[in-house]
Amino acid sequence: MVSAGRRRRHEEEGEAPDAVCSLSRVKEVVAASQSAEAQSAEATIVDARSQARFEGTVAEARKNCRSGHAPGSRNLPFTALLKEGGEMVSADEIVAAFEKAGIAAPLSAPLIGSCGSGVTAAVLALALEHAGRSQLMECYDGSWAEYGADPSLPLATGPAAPAAAKKRPREGGGASS
């Protein structure tokens, strides 16, 4: 994980920041999404798990892993970006899927991909690159297996709040449980 200052320096120098995101960065993003200044949150977490897992309506397969999602995150199941045979949908369909999930400007907004174990979030990153995104989307490799197993971290269940519920259109959060 690259520090915020180092990340800005790399971006100013035209270098790509790390594509792997740590739990500490996720904690910062979640805290920012819950603060009074939520409109200034620096990134949006996009969860590639199924809607049922994201909303916490089904039990997680991993022992000691809670059901639900990180507050402020958005849900875009990776399967929504694939055709029946596994081929990626068109660039326009990718952008539309991200926007439908409440993420404005997905080709430029700061995003962190998450999933169950850090694998299918890569499908989101690949889809964005396919759609024309020039900067890498960070992927949280610990994903829900790490975050959901820590009872000290905030948890939300149910659908992500409508994007309009936040001051910044690409943000939204689930109802806390």
N, C-alpha and C positions, 0 to 999 in steps of 0.2 A: 504494500500500500504506500502510495506517495503522499507526503504531507500536503496540506492545502497550499502552502507557500511554494513548495517545490513543484506541485502540479501546475500552478499558475505560471511559474517560470518556464516549465516545459512547454506549456501551451503558447506562451509568448515567443518562444524560440522555434515554434512549429513542430515540436515533438509530441508524440502521443503520450498521454498519461497512462499509468498502469491500467490494464483492463481487468485486473482482479481487485475486488473490493473486500475490505476486512469488516469484521463485526464492529469494530470501533467506529468506522465510517457509517455503517448502518445505524448504530445507536445515535450518532450525531444527526443524521437525516430524520430519524423517527422523532427525536427530541424537538428538532426544528419544526416538524409538521404539527406538533402538539402545542407549540408555544403561541403566545399572543401575536408574534410576528410571523405566523405560518406562511404568509405570502413571500417571505424572504428565504424560505427553505431552499437549499442549494441543489437539491436533486429530488427525483421521484423514484420510488422503488416500484418496479413492475414485476409482479409475481406470475410466473408461467405455469403454476399448478392449476389443476381443474378448479372450476367455480366452487364445487362442493367442498374441496379441501380448503380453499381460500376463505370461504365463508364459515368454515368450522362446522358444517352440517354432517360431516362424516369423520370417523375417528382416523387419526394418523396411523399408518402402518408401523412406524417406529415406536418402540417402547419409550415411555417417558417423554414423548413429544406432544405438546399441546395442539389442539385444533384451532385454526383461525389464521390471522395474518398480522403483520406489523402495522400498527396504526399509520395512516397516511398513505399506505401503498395502494396500488391499482392492480386489478386482475386482468391478465390477458393470457388465457391458456395457450400454450405453444401450438396446440392442435388447430387453433383458429387460423394459423398462418400456413397450414399445409393442406394441399389437395388430398383427396381420398387415397391416391397412390403414394403419398409422401412427398410429392414435388411441392416446392414453395409456390405460394400464390403470387399474383402480380405485384409489382411495386405499389400501384395505386391501392390495391386491396390491403396491402400491409399498412400503409399510412392510414387508410380508413379504419382498420381494426384497432390500431393504437388510439386514434381519435375517439372511436366508439367506447374504448376503455377509459376515456377521460384524460387522455394525454395529448395536449395541444402541442403542435410543432415537434412531432417525434423525431424528425430528422436533425433537429438542432438542440432540443431540450436536454439538460443533464439528467441521465437515467441510470438506474442501477437495476440490473436483472437479477431476479431471485427465482428459486424453484424449490424442489424438495431436497436435493442434494448437490446442486451446483452444476448439473449437466444440461437440463432442458432450457435453462436461462440462456445458454449459448445459441439456441434456436432463435430467440428474440434478437440477439446481437447480430446473428447472420442475416436474419430477415431485414433488419434496419440497414445493414450494409448493402444488401440486395436492392433495397429501395432507394439507395443513394446517400445514406448518412455518411459523412466524411470522418467524424470522430468516433472512436471506439465507445461502445456502451460498456460501462463497468459491469462485471458479473460478480455477485457475492457468492464465492465458492462454498462458504459454510451453509448458506441458504437456510431453509426451514429446519433442516436436521440440527443445526447449531442454534439458531434463534429460538425455535419452538421448544427446545429442550431446556431452556434457561428460564425458570419460573420468576426470576427477578426482572425480566424484560416485559414491557407493556404488550398487551395482546388486544386485538380487536376481532370481533366475529360479525357475521352478517355481510351483506354486500358493501362494497366501497361506497362512501357517500357520493352523491352526485357531484360532478366537478364544479358546478355552480355554487355548491355549499361553501367553497373556499374563496378567498379573495383572488387567488391566482387560478385561472381556469384549468391548469394541468394538475392541480392538487386535489386530493380527496382523502377521506379517511373512513374507516369502518367505525361502527358503534362499539364502544368499549364494553367489555363484559366484566 
